Amino acid sequence: MASKFVPYTPDVEVVDTHFDKHSQTVIGKTQRFITGSVTSEGTGQAVRDAHAKGYGVVRGEVEILGDLPAEYAQGIYATPGRHDALIRFSNGSPHAGADARLGKATGLALKIFDIDGETLLEDEPDSHTFDYTNINAPIFFCNTVEHYLFIQELFLDAPEYFAQGRPGQHRFYRDFITGKGTLSEEDWAWDEFLAFLVVAQRPLVNLLLSTYWSMGAVRHGDYIAKVRFAPDPASAAAVVQRAIDPSSAEDVFRPALAAELRDRPYTFDIQVQLCADLQRMPVEDLTVEWPEKLSPFVTVAKLRLPQQDISGDDNLRKMDALSFTPWRVTAAHAPLGELMRARKEVYRQSSILRHELNNQERREPRSADEVLP
C-alpha cells in the first residue's frame, strides 16, 4: 500500500541563482559582528551571532524507540538503542546581558553521540555526533537568504531600536516589513513579520516547559519532516519553578533551570511530523506551521535528563566551547530549504572564528564524558 506521506526527492528544494552571493554577504556580516562582540557584548569574549547567551550544558541520554512504523523508523531512528547526549539551553538573541533585554525566543541544541555514518560536514565526517538546533516556536520569521540580509541587521541593532521606546519600536517594525526600504510594496515581508510576532509572544516559562521545533524541514530518510522536542507531560507537571519573571533579577532562566535539574530528572519526547502535502506543509516557507491534522507528531525517541548540578561557572565555560550545527547529521537527515542550506557555511565559519578569538580548541568531543565527566 502506498504511503500517505510525500517522498523525498531533490526537487522539493528551490535554488536561488543569487544564493552564493547572498550567503557570502551574510558570512561577512556575521564575522564582523563576532569580532566586534569581544568588546561590544561586555563578556570579554566573542559570542555567537545568534543564541549568544547560554543557560547551561546538560547531560542527557537519547533512547531511540523500537517497533516504530516503517515511515518513522528512518535514518538513525531505524536502529533502537541508547546514546549519551549533551544539551545546550540558550536565548535566541545575538546579544548577551540581562534576560529581560533578550526577548522570548529560546533554544535547545542537542548533541547525540555514537551515531553511525558520516556527517554532512566535510571537515569532520567521522565525528559520530549528530546535532539538532531547535527553537521554542513552530515557525520562523525568515525564508530566504536575501531577506536574512536585512533581518540579521535588525536583530543585531535591536537594542538601539528598542532603547528609543515606542518610536524606536515602530521604526523596527517598519524596517522589518519594508526590508529597511529595499523592498517594493508588493514584496513587503508581511508573512515574516507576522511570524516574528508569534515568536515574540511566546510565554516566559521555565526552559523545561517549552516545546522546541526544528527551524525548517529536514530529510527523514525516504520522507520529509519537522522535528520537535516536547516536554513529557509527567515531567512537566512536576516542575516547581514554572513562570519566569525577568524583572526579578538579571539572570532568571538559568537559576530556574538549574534548580529543577538539581532536584529531579526530566524527559522530553523527540517527535517527528512527516510531510503529507507540499502545498500546505511547504519546505521553503518557514512562516507556515504544518497542520497536525494532516500529519501528527509521532514520538520516535526519549531525551532523558538525569538529576545534576549545572550551577557552577565551569559549566558555562564548557558549554561555550561546544559547537552545534544542523548540518552535523547524516545524509538521511539533511536540512532542506534555502535558509537551512545557508546555515551550513554560516555556522561553520562563525564557529571557526569564535573559537579562534576565544583561544578555544575547536574539536568535536568523542563522548559526553569529555565535557561533563
C-alpha atoms as one frame of an Amber mdcrd trajectory, in Angstrom:
protein
   0.000   0.000   0.000   1.373   3.423  -0.963   2.393   5.741   1.868   0.269
   8.810   2.528   3.443  10.834   3.069   5.356  12.819   0.444   8.541  11.009
  -0.625  11.789  12.947  -0.520  13.195  13.973  -3.907  15.848  16.656  -4.553
  13.340  18.833  -6.410  11.457  19.685  -3.200  14.060  22.452  -2.793  14.295
  25.640  -4.857  17.760  27.033  -5.609  18.103  30.814  -5.947  20.694  31.849
  -8.544  21.946  34.543  -6.122  22.281  32.127  -3.194  26.086  32.009  -3.084
  26.445  35.791  -3.345  23.915  36.456  -0.583  25.419  33.753   1.633  28.879
  35.298   1.406  27.422  38.658   2.400  25.765  37.065   5.453  29.034  35.369
   6.408  30.895  38.678   6.170  28.367  40.492   8.382  28.391  37.635  10.865
  32.174  37.642  11.120  32.265  41.400  11.678  29.707  41.126  14.471  31.521
  38.242  16.176  34.843  40.076  16.011  33.312  43.233  17.494  31.393  41.303
  20.145  34.582  40.770  22.162  34.186  44.353  23.352  30.569  45.254  22.496
  28.850  42.488  24.485  30.690  43.091  27.748  31.765  39.485  28.318  35.373
  39.841  27.186  34.819  37.024  24.717  33.450  36.589  21.233  29.832  35.422
  21.256  27.669  33.575  18.759  25.758  35.771  16.316  22.555  34.028  17.479
  21.843  32.271  20.775  24.708  34.245  22.256  23.680  33.707  25.878  23.666
  30.112  27.029  21.951  28.901  30.176  23.937  25.732  30.709  25.127  22.471
  29.222  23.219  19.450  30.480  23.996  15.773  30.332  21.341  13.523  28.831
  20.522  10.246  27.164  18.578   9.623  23.961  16.671   6.353  23.746  15.609
   5.566  20.182  12.412   3.557  20.445  11.754   0.193  18.860   8.714  -1.018
  16.910   8.224   2.290  15.118   6.077   2.378  11.958   8.274   1.984   8.869
   7.863   5.614   7.747   9.242   6.834  11.076  11.961   4.188  11.537  14.237
   6.032   9.118  17.902   7.031   9.294  19.195   6.994  12.861  15.714   6.082
  14.090  15.816   2.744  12.266  18.035   1.258  14.990  16.690   1.199  18.561
  19.209   1.914  21.287  20.565   4.354  23.852  23.040   7.169  23.202  24.719
   9.660  25.513  23.855  13.265  24.753  24.616  16.874  25.645  22.061  19.684
  25.626  22.680  23.432  25.434  19.842  25.727  26.523  20.085  29.301  25.270
  18.386  32.578  24.400  17.848  33.231  20.702  19.199  36.781  20.766  22.590
  37.666  19.265  23.330  39.653  22.422  24.436  38.866  25.957  23.282  40.698
  29.078  20.190  40.675  31.282  17.485  38.198  30.324  14.867  40.963  30.315
  16.627  42.593  27.329  16.961  39.467  25.204  13.415  38.548  24.189  11.365
  35.383  24.441  12.975  33.180  21.792  14.892  30.329  23.423  16.661  27.290
  22.052  17.527  23.703  22.828  20.557  22.363  20.959  21.087  18.604  21.209
  24.245  16.604  20.508  23.858  12.818  20.276  26.958  10.574  20.497  27.980
   7.292  18.831  25.927   7.681  15.673  26.999   5.512  12.732  27.705   7.073
   9.340  29.456  10.164   8.001  28.168  13.633   8.775  27.457  16.216   6.080
  30.320  18.417   7.341  33.237  17.814   5.019  35.842  18.859   7.600  34.639
  16.386  10.242  32.875  13.474   8.529  33.828  10.934  11.184  32.764  12.734
  14.372  29.952  10.211  15.020  27.944  13.010  16.617  24.522  14.208  15.493
  23.135  17.689  16.254  19.768  19.402  16.421  19.360  23.173  16.887  15.717
  23.787  17.786  13.775  26.893  18.862  10.660  27.393  21.010   8.305  28.190
  18.117   6.797  26.086  15.310   7.592  28.746  12.689  10.455  31.088  11.839
  10.445  34.694  10.645  12.692  34.389   7.616  12.531  32.330   4.422  15.328
  33.434   2.106  18.945  34.485   2.432  18.033  37.740   0.676  15.575  38.563
   3.464  18.033  37.408   6.115  20.430  40.124   4.964  18.227  42.855   6.448
  16.645  40.770   9.233  20.119  39.942  10.550  20.972  43.660  10.706  17.711
  44.424  12.519  18.391  41.918  15.268  21.997  42.956  15.693  20.802  46.567
  16.072  17.680  45.713  18.111  18.974  47.195  21.417  19.406  50.593  19.749
  15.903  50.458  18.265  14.134  49.471  21.469  16.166  51.814  23.678  14.247
  54.641  21.967  10.919  53.470  23.352   7.774  53.310  21.240   9.182  55.391
  18.349  12.152  53.037  18.075   9.864  50.026  18.287   7.715  51.385  15.455
  10.814  52.078  13.365  11.992  48.490  13.937   8.622  47.174  12.722   8.654
  49.452   9.679  12.197  48.488   8.735  11.321  44.803   9.158   8.299  44.949
   6.856   9.956  47.113   4.202  13.369  45.451   4.309  14.832  48.744   5.570
  13.320  50.390   2.489  14.789  47.939  -0.023  11.584  46.023  -0.855   8.855
  47.117  -3.251   5.432  47.342  -1.622   4.165  44.129  -3.197   7.200  42.309
  -1.723   6.948  43.670   1.823   7.802  40.998   4.407   4.351  40.685   5.971
   4.471  36.898   6.424   7.897  37.090   8.037   6.836  39.971  10.288   3.697
  38.170  11.467   5.808  35.093  12.195   8.194  37.284  14.203   5.253  38.490
  16.317   4.284  34.872  17.034   7.819  34.116  18.231   7.987  37.364  20.223
   4.802  36.479  22.110   5.951  33.106  23.423   5.171  32.719  27.143   8.009
  33.245  29.614   8.285  29.878  31.328  10.942  27.590  32.708  13.070  26.335
  29.800  11.961  22.796  30.609   8.318  23.701  29.866   8.848  24.885  26.287
   8.497  22.764  23.169  11.368  23.188  20.694  10.962  22.780  16.916  13.476
  22.379  14.104  13.565  25.743  12.386  12.792  24.237   8.993  12.212  20.934
   7.270  14.721  18.100   7.199  15.004  14.908   5.276  13.754  11.877   7.202
  15.181   9.018   5.185  12.702   8.424   2.382  10.462  11.271   3.577  10.406
  14.950   4.649   9.865  16.013   8.251   9.950  18.556  11.006  11.284  17.508
  14.413  10.322  18.781  17.837  11.228  18.139  21.468   8.044  18.179  23.556
   8.016  18.048  27.374   6.909  14.695  28.722   3.580  15.502  30.453   4.513
  13.831  33.748   7.884  15.613  33.858   6.293  18.959  33.008   3.695  18.561
  35.751   6.449  18.083  38.337   8.249  21.370  37.550   8.064  23.703  40.568
   9.632  26.909  39.234   7.267  27.384  36.305   6.784  31.067  35.444   9.726
  33.354  34.723   9.807  36.996  35.845  12.649  38.780  34.021  12.211  41.888
  36.165  13.166  39.968  39.305  16.878  39.598  38.509  19.428  39.934  35.723
  19.550  36.151  35.253  16.277  34.267  35.627  16.263  31.398  33.122  19.492
  29.738  34.285  18.731  29.650  38.040  15.257  28.199  37.395  16.680  25.533
  35.073  19.474  24.655  37.499  17.084  24.374  40.458  14.802  21.916  38.657
  17.613  19.690  37.401  19.234  19.644  40.846  16.013  18.300  42.389  14.574
  15.909  39.803  15.153  14.240  36.422  13.325  15.377  33.309  12.197  13.898
  29.988  11.412  15.312  26.548   9.725  13.347  23.757  11.596  13.565  20.439
   8.844  13.677  17.841   8.691  13.604  14.039   5.993  15.152  11.823   6.088
  13.805   8.266   5.078  15.987   5.324   1.795  14.856   3.774   1.110  17.799
   1.429   3.802  20.083  -0.021   1.301  22.880  -0.608   0.032  23.038   2.958
   3.278  21.813   4.530   5.875  23.702   2.443   9.624  23.183   2.607  10.667
  26.666   1.509   8.205  28.740   3.604   9.238  28.652   7.254   6.444  31.053
   8.274   3.827  28.308   7.754   3.040  25.954  10.627   2.477  22.427   9.365
  -1.088  21.357  10.307  -1.116  18.460  12.734  -4.485  17.343  11.384  -2.695
  16.434   8.154   0.131  14.658   9.949   0.505  14.345  13.728   3.803  14.367
  15.573   4.891  10.830  16.463   7.322  10.086  19.292  10.412   8.291  17.959
  12.779   8.719  20.927  13.050   9.879  24.529  15.502  12.549  25.688  16.155
  11.972  29.382  17.990  14.437  31.623  19.136  12.939  34.955  19.388  14.953
  38.159  22.566  17.014  38.001  24.203  20.219  39.167  24.837  22.727  36.357
  25.134  25.787  38.605  28.914  26.236  38.514  30.771  28.724  36.306  32.764
  25.820  34.890  29.553  24.531  33.320  29.201  27.749  31.332  32.829  27.585
  30.210  32.401  24.040  28.921  29.124  24.972  27.240  30.686  27.914  25.440
  33.422  25.768  23.876  30.892  23.460  22.212  29.721  23.763  18.620  26.228
  22.899  17.372  25.030  22.982  13.773  22.002  21.498  11.960  24.438  20.107
   9.365  26.254  17.779  11.762  23.897  15.000  10.695  23.925  12.040   8.340
  22.654  12.362   4.776  19.361  10.711   5.731  18.571  13.776   7.866  19.876
  16.614   5.639  18.379  20.060   6.298  16.082  21.219   3.488  15.239  24.625
   2.057  17.224  27.741   1.205  17.611  29.157   4.697  18.544  25.802   6.203
  21.088  25.340   3.403  22.634  28.747   4.165  23.185  27.780   7.782  25.794
  25.187   6.811  28.635  27.541   5.933  27.463  30.432   8.114  27.562  28.224
  11.210  30.900  26.686  10.257  32.645  29.988   9.600  31.225  31.646  12.704
  32.290  28.705  14.870  35.831  28.758  13.472  36.186  32.488  14.119  34.613
  32.413  17.588  36.877  29.613  18.788  39.922  31.364  17.336  39.119  34.690
  19.042  38.461  32.950  22.362  41.591  30.789  22.173  39.444  27.664  22.402
  40.259  24.361  20.777  37.656  23.641  18.116  37.262  19.888  18.341  34.149
  17.765  18.388  34.030  15.681  21.601  34.007  11.908  21.215  31.842  11.372
  24.269  29.751  13.269  26.810  32.360  12.256  29.407  34.930  14.513  27.732
  32.746  17.541  28.523  30.915  16.546  31.718  32.916  13.775  33.465
